[in-house]
Amino acid sequence: CNGIETPRLLLLAANESNPNGIANNSSGLVGKNMMDHSGIHCSFQSKDPLWVGRGPAQSAAMVGYRDGSFRRDHAAFLIIMNNLNRNLAETQVALEKGYEGKELQREIRERTTHSVYWDIMLEVLPSEENRLTLSKTRKDALGLACPDIYYDVGDYTRRGRIAAQEKLREIAALFKGQEVVVTTEFVPNNHIMGGNIMGDTPQNGVVNSYCRTYDHDNLWLPGGGAMPSSSVVNSTLSMAALGLRAADDLLKSLE
């Protein structure tokens, strides 16, 4: 279930019996607690050639920063060690430096074989302030209210970004890296979570641990929208697992 369209449909379906939207009477949390993995990037030129671009696009990750006592103070993060071919990006840099002809070819080869480009994903906490509501002014092609989304990563994640930036510079130094760039602006990873969040009571969740809505016994909402926390890894497998768990519960209810 899509973390945007699912809560939007639930809110659009409001009626006399469910004035706040479907599955929203008990908790009022439909459309709230939206999350993504906010990201930054790191790039540099390593001292030794690495020859990235051979094999899978992502061959390794540094997972040691996804948990620890530091999470009392700042968000966890994951460093994805990309194995992407860097020819295009490094060609652009070489051209900007003014290289031409055979010197350009040599520079592209040199830069590409030493190129490092990593993605960093940060944990975002669930917050009712990060929410989806129905627009009062915009409508889609069907005449239905478009979603308005209010989102801020929060200071916890911003502090995590600072910690990640410090660690990235430290790691780049171990590579004897040159031209080290650690970005500061957050970028989305489009891992949409929350919106019909899971909880252990009808007051703190839209669905239970089986993704079954508290307000309607015959409605399950599996997928990323049910996830109560984000962690720092791609949420696809968790979404699939929730779908299987919900399917088992649905079948059991039919016995």
PEVENPE-V664329 format. One record per backbone hydrogen bond with DSSP energy under -1.0 kcal/mol. CO is the residue of the C=O (numbers start at 1). NH is the residue of the N-H. If there is no record, write none. Layout:
co:CO nh:NH
co:CO nh:NH
This chain:
co:2 nh:6
co:4 nh:8
co:5 nh:9
co:6 nh:10
co:7 nh:11
co:8 nh:12
co:9 nh:13
co:10 nh:22
co:11 nh:14
co:18 nh:15
co:18 nh:21
co:21 nh:24
co:29 nh:32
co:31 nh:132
co:32 nh:195
co:35 nh:193
co:36 nh:38
co:38 nh:122
co:39 nh:187
co:40 nh:120
co:41 nh:183
co:42 nh:118
co:43 nh:181
co:44 nh:116
co:45 nh:178
co:57 nh:83
co:60 nh:81
co:62 nh:79
co:63 nh:66
co:65 nh:77
co:68 nh:71
co:69 nh:72
co:70 nh:73
co:70 nh:74
co:76 nh:123
co:78 nh:121
co:79 nh:62
co:80 nh:82
co:80 nh:119
co:86 nh:90
co:87 nh:91
co:88 nh:92
co:89 nh:93
co:90 nh:94
co:91 nh:95
co:92 nh:96
co:93 nh:97
co:94 nh:99
co:95 nh:98
co:100 nh:104
co:101 nh:105
co:102 nh:106
co:103 nh:107
co:104 nh:108
co:105 nh:109
co:106 nh:110
co:107 nh:111
co:108 nh:112
co:109 nh:113
co:113 nh:50
co:113 nh:51
co:114 nh:46
co:116 nh:44
co:118 nh:42
co:119 nh:80
co:120 nh:40
co:121 nh:78
co:127 nh:33
co:127 nh:130
co:129 nh:131
co:130 nh:34
co:131 nh:150
co:133 nh:148
co:138 nh:146
co:140 nh:143
co:144 nh:140
co:146 nh:135
co:148 nh:133
co:150 nh:131
co:154 nh:158
co:155 nh:159
co:156 nh:75
co:156 nh:160
co:157 nh:161
co:158 nh:162
co:159 nh:163
co:160 nh:164
co:161 nh:165
co:162 nh:166
co:163 nh:167
co:164 nh:168
co:165 nh:169
co:166 nh:170
co:167 nh:171
co:168 nh:172
co:169 nh:173
co:170 nh:174
co:171 nh:175
co:172 nh:177
co:173 nh:176
co:175 nh:47
co:178 nh:45
co:181 nh:43
co:187 nh:39
co:193 nh:35
co:195 nh:31
co:197 nh:206
co:197 nh:207
co:206 nh:214
co:207 nh:199
co:208 nh:211
co:211 nh:221
co:212 nh:208
co:216 nh:219
co:219 nh:213
co:223 nh:226
co:224 nh:194
co:224 nh:227
co:225 nh:196
co:226 nh:198
co:235 nh:239
co:236 nh:240
co:237 nh:241
co:238 nh:242
co:239 nh:243
co:240 nh:244
co:241 nh:245
co:242 nh:246
co:243 nh:247
co:244 nh:248
co:245 nh:249
co:246 nh:250
co:247 nh:251
co:248 nh:252
co:249 nh:253
co:252 nh:255
